[in-house]
């Protein structure tokens, strides 16, 4: 790890930062799923993170700090837990958005292309991101290495993630550290197509 870099478990008081980095890492997909204006999207995510809402819960997040300043985020879960966490998110969506809007989110999620995001024997990197002002310091690579350590702690021998077709910089980073494309998921509109990538540890 670089000097001055610390990666720690996220806390409830990190909700605003975690929400911002989740939003940045999801790109336009967040706005599509939640059908929100960009400005209100972060506020919504912050509420979900603070509530520890299933997949959006801070308990699955890790914050990278450089010299005490928050700089990056990793959200990682065991593949076997994905369905349980997705279901656990629903009551929080209803509480924050109301039933009608929550149903809309669930419907748009179900209609996304592809099937499973991860297999049961993988550690799934749901979100990874670095503040734009902190990029270029290998923080992304170090967060990926941290995820590998988490996988091994859980006796998992693979890490996986998905990356949008158009995010070529991120895909190159993942390939450079050993991830390989195992599935290409096409989207009729080509807005939300992605590559599923896996690294054997």
N, C-alpha and C positions, 0 to 999 in steps of 0.2 A: 504494500500500500504506500502511496505517496506520502511524504512528510506533511503533516498538518491535516491529513484526511482521516476522518472518523466516520464509520457507518454504524448507525444505531437503529434500534426499533423505533418506529414512529409512536407518538403519543397523541392523545386527544387534542392537545393544544397545537399540534402541527396541522390541524385540519385544513386551514387555508392554503398552506404550502402544498400539502399532499393533493388537494383538489386542483390547484393550478397545474402541477406537473402531470396529473392524470389527464387533465384537459389537453395540455400541450401534446402529450404522447398519443392521444386518441385522434388528434387532428379533426377533420370534418365529421368523422364517425360519431363523435359525441353529440354534435348539433343535430345530426340525422336521427339518432336513436331517441334523444330526449325532446326533439322538435322544439328547441329553445333558441332564442337569440343568443349570440356568443357572450354578451355581457352578463346575462342571467344564468348561463350555463355553469359558470364557476361557482356562483352562490349556491346553486342547487347541489352541485357536487360537494361543496363544503358541508352542507347540511347532512348529506349521506355519509361522508367520511366521519364527521363528528358523532353520528349515531352508531358508528361501527357497523354499517349496513352491508352485511354479506360480502360480496366481492369488492365493494367500495370501502370496506372497513379498514381503519388505520392499523388494526392488529396484524394485517398481512403486508404492511408497508415498512420500508426501511429508508431512513433519511441519510444522505451523504452530506457531511459538513466539512468545509475547508476552513481551517483556522477559526472554527466556531460559527461560520456562516453557512446557512442551508444552501446547498448547491444542486443536489440531485436526488432522485427517488427511484426505488425499486419496489414493485409490488409483485410478490411471488406466492403461489399456492401449489399444493400438491394436486396433480391432475385428478386424483381420485376424489378430491373434495369439490371440484368445480360445480357439479350439479347441485350439491347440498348448499353451497354458497349462493348460487343463482337463486334458488328457492328462498333462501334466507333474506335475500335482498327485497323480495316482493312486498312484505308488510311495511318496510321502510319507505318504499316508493309510494305506497298508498297513503301512508301517514304524511309524507312531505308534499305530494302532488295531488292527492285525491284519487278516487277509484278510476274515473274515466281516463285521466292522463296516464295513470300507471298502466292501464290496459293497453293504451296506445304504444307505450314503450315496449311492453312485453311482445305485442304484435310485430312491431318493427324489428325486434331482436330475433324473433322466430323466423322472419322472412329473410334474414341475412344469408348470404351464400355460405356453403360449407357445412360440415357436420361438427364433430368434436374439435375443440381448440387444442386439446392435449389428451394423451393417453394416461391411463392410471399409474403407469410406472415412471412418469416424468414429473419434474418440477416445472411448473408452467410460469413463465415470466409474463404476467398479465400487462404490466406497464413498466417502462423504464424511460427515464428522461433526465436531462440536465438543463438547468437554466441557461438561456442563450448567452448571458453574460459570463457564464462559467465554462462554456464549451471550449474544446481544444486543449484540455488538460488531462485527457485519458480517463476522465471520471466514468464515462460510459463503460469502458473496458473493465474498470475496477468494480463497478456495480455488477457486471456480468460475472466476474470472478467470484464476487461475494455470493451470488446466486448459486454458483457451483458448490461452494462450501455448504450452503443450506441444503442443497440436494443430497450431498454426501451425509450430512447429519441425519437426514431422513432415510438413508440407505437407498436413495434413488440414483441410478447410474446415467440418467439423461436429463438434460434441460431442454425446454422447448419454448418457442415464442412464435408470434405471427407478425409479419411486417407487410404493410401495404405495397402494392405493385409499384407505386410511384415514389416510394421512399428509398431511393437507390443508395443514398449515403448510409442510412442505417443498415441496409442489407449488406453493403460492403464491409461495414464494421463487424457484423455478425459472422460473415464468412471469414474475415481475417482472424477471428478468435476461435474458429473451428465449427461454426454452425453450418449445416447443409440443408438445402431445400429438399423436403420429403413430400411436399404436396403443393400444387398450385390450384388455388380456388378462384374460379372465374366468376365475374359478376356481369350480368347482361348490360348494365349501365356503365360498367368499368369504374364505378366510383369506389366500390368497397371490395374489389378483388384483392387477394393477398397471397403471400407465400407462407406456408407453415415450415418452420425451420427447427432442426433438432441437433443437439450436440451430445455425443456420447462421452461420458467422463471416464 
